[in-house]
Amino acid sequence: HKQWYQRRVRGSKARASYKTDISPASLADRGKYQVRPLRRDDFGRGYCSLLSHLTTVGDVTREMFTTQFDRMRAGGGHFVVVVHHLPSDTVVGSATMQLEHKIIHTTANRGRIEDVVVHPDHQGRELGKMLLDLAILLAEATNCYKLSLDCNEKVRGFYEKLGMKCKEDHRFMAIQFFN
């Protein structure tokens, strides 16, 4: 994923406007953060703890994490971008863009944004906006005809600022098998 990211996303134009000079390159230049794909060793950098700020994670062991990481990577349709806080050596932000390969729309892909989270101690620095911007760029670069996400009302405005719109003619439906 890293080579793909460097070739396809780095030179792309961001959709969002930022209050500060923030980008993956500027964060790295400051020596505080690194924006990169999720790695197997991020289990030890608190990735599951970060996700617990978003939803129930459960008791995930290193072995479970590694097995699932390998499945996700082998499937080729998961792009998990993380923000690594270098001084503390912890993962403090993450967003996932999943591909669904389609026959419709001339064999284009559908993208879904999932698991967007920034650790509370690092919120307010536009890291979430940058993660979403990268997910959108990934979707464009992987031939997605549509990119969607599910969110609650309290964060709807955040996503609308990045060009996402609530589709009135579509209703979200699901069967949840466990929490």
C-alpha positions in Angstrom: 0.0 0.0 0.0 2.8 2.4 0.8 4.2 2.6 -2.8 0.7 2.9 -4.2 0.0 5.8 -1.7 3.2 7.6 -2.7 2.5 7.3 -6.4 -1.2 8.0 -6.5 -2.2 10.1 -3.6 0.8 12.3 -2.7 0.5 14.4 -5.9 -3.3 14.7 -5.7 -5.1 17.9 -4.8 -6.9 18.0 -1.5 -10.6 18.6 -1.4 -10.7 20.2 2.0 -9.5 23.6 3.0 -7.4 23.8 6.1 -6.9 26.4 8.8 -3.2 25.5 9.1 -0.6 24.1 6.8 -1.5 20.5 7.2 -0.8 17.6 4.9 0.9 14.3 5.3 4.2 15.9 4.2 3.9 18.9 6.5 3.1 16.7 9.5 6.2 14.5 8.8 8.3 17.6 8.3 7.3 18.8 11.8 8.6 15.5 13.2 5.4 14.9 15.2 3.2 12.7 13.0 3.5 10.2 10.2 0.6 9.4 7.9 0.9 5.9 6.5 -0.9 2.6 5.9 -1.8 0.4 8.9 1.0 -2.0 9.7 1.1 -5.3 11.5 3.1 -3.8 14.4 0.5 -1.1 15.1 -1.2 -3.5 17.5 1.6 -2.6 19.9 1.1 1.1 19.1 -2.4 1.1 20.6 -4.5 0.7 17.4 -7.2 -1.3 19.2 -7.3 1.2 22.0 -7.8 4.0 19.5 -10.7 2.2 17.9 -12.3 1.9 21.3 -13.0 5.6 21.1 -15.3 4.8 18.2 -17.0 1.5 19.1 -16.7 -1.7 20.9 -13.5 -3.5 20.0 -13.6 -6.6 22.3 -10.6 -8.5 23.7 -8.5 -8.6 20.5 -5.2 -10.4 21.0 -2.1 -9.8 19.0 -2.7 -13.1 17.2 -6.3 -12.1 16.3 -5.1 -8.7 15.1 -2.4 -10.2 12.9 -4.7 -12.8 11.4 -7.3 -10.2 10.5 -4.6 -7.8 9.2 -3.3 -10.5 6.9 -6.8 -11.3 5.6 -7.5 -7.6 5.0 -4.2 -7.2 3.1 -4.6 -10.3 1.1 -8.1 -9.3 0.0 -6.8 -6.2 -1.7 -9.8 -4.0 -0.9 -8.9 -2.4 2.4 -7.0 0.8 2.7 -6.4 1.7 6.3 -4.6 5.0 6.8 -3.3 5.9 10.2 -1.7 8.8 11.9 1.3 7.7 13.9 2.3 10.1 16.7 6.1 9.8 16.7 7.0 11.2 20.1 4.7 8.8 21.9 5.0 6.0 19.3 1.2 5.5 19.2 -1.4 5.5 16.5 -3.7 8.4 17.2 -5.9 8.5 14.1 -7.3 6.1 11.5 -9.7 5.9 8.6 -10.6 2.9 6.4 -11.6 3.0 2.8 -13.0 -0.3 1.5 -13.5 -1.2 -2.1 -16.4 -3.2 -3.4 -15.7 -4.4 -7.0 -18.7 -4.0 -9.2 -19.8 -5.0 -12.7 -22.1 -2.0 -13.0 -20.8 1.4 -14.0 -18.4 -0.2 -16.5 -16.8 -2.3 -13.8 -16.1 0.6 -11.5 -15.7 0.2 -7.7 -17.8 1.4 -4.9 -16.0 2.8 -1.9 -17.1 2.9 1.7 -15.5 4.9 4.5 -15.4 3.1 7.8 -13.8 3.5 11.3 -12.9 7.2 11.2 -11.4 8.1 14.6 -8.9 10.5 16.1 -7.8 10.1 19.7 -9.4 12.8 21.9 -6.0 14.1 23.0 -5.2 14.9 19.3 -8.6 16.2 18.1 -8.8 19.8 17.0 -5.7 19.6 14.8 -7.6 18.7 11.6 -6.3 15.2 11.5 -9.7 13.7 11.0 -10.3 16.1 8.0 -7.0 15.0 6.5 -7.8 11.3 7.0 -11.1 11.8 5.3 -9.5 13.8 2.5 -7.0 10.9 2.0 -9.9 8.4 1.9 -11.6 10.4 -0.8 -8.4 10.7 -2.8 -8.0 6.9 -2.5 -11.5 6.3 -3.7 -11.0 8.6 -6.7 -7.7 6.9 -7.6 -9.2 3.4 -7.4 -12.0 4.1 -9.9 -14.8 4.4 -7.4 -18.1 5.7 -8.9 -19.4 6.3 -5.5 -18.1 6.7 -1.9 -20.4 6.4 1.1 -20.3 6.2 4.8 -22.7 5.8 7.7 -22.6 8.4 10.5 -24.7 9.8 13.3 -26.3 13.2 13.2 -23.8 14.9 15.5 -20.9 14.5 13.0 -22.9 14.9 9.8 -21.7 18.5 9.3 -18.1 17.4 9.5 -18.6 15.1 6.5 -20.7 17.6 4.6 -17.8 20.1 4.7 -15.8 17.5 2.7 -18.5 17.3 0.0 -20.5 14.3 1.2 -24.2 14.6 0.9 -27.1 12.8 2.6 -29.0 10.9 -0.1 -32.7 11.4 0.6 -33.7 8.6 -1.8 -31.5 6.0 0.0 -32.3 4.6 3.4 -29.7 2.8 5.4 -30.8 -0.7 6.4 -28.9 -3.4 8.3 -29.1 -6.5 10.3 -26.7 -6.4 13.2 -25.6 -9.9 14.3 -23.8 -8.8 17.5 -22.4 -5.6 19.1 
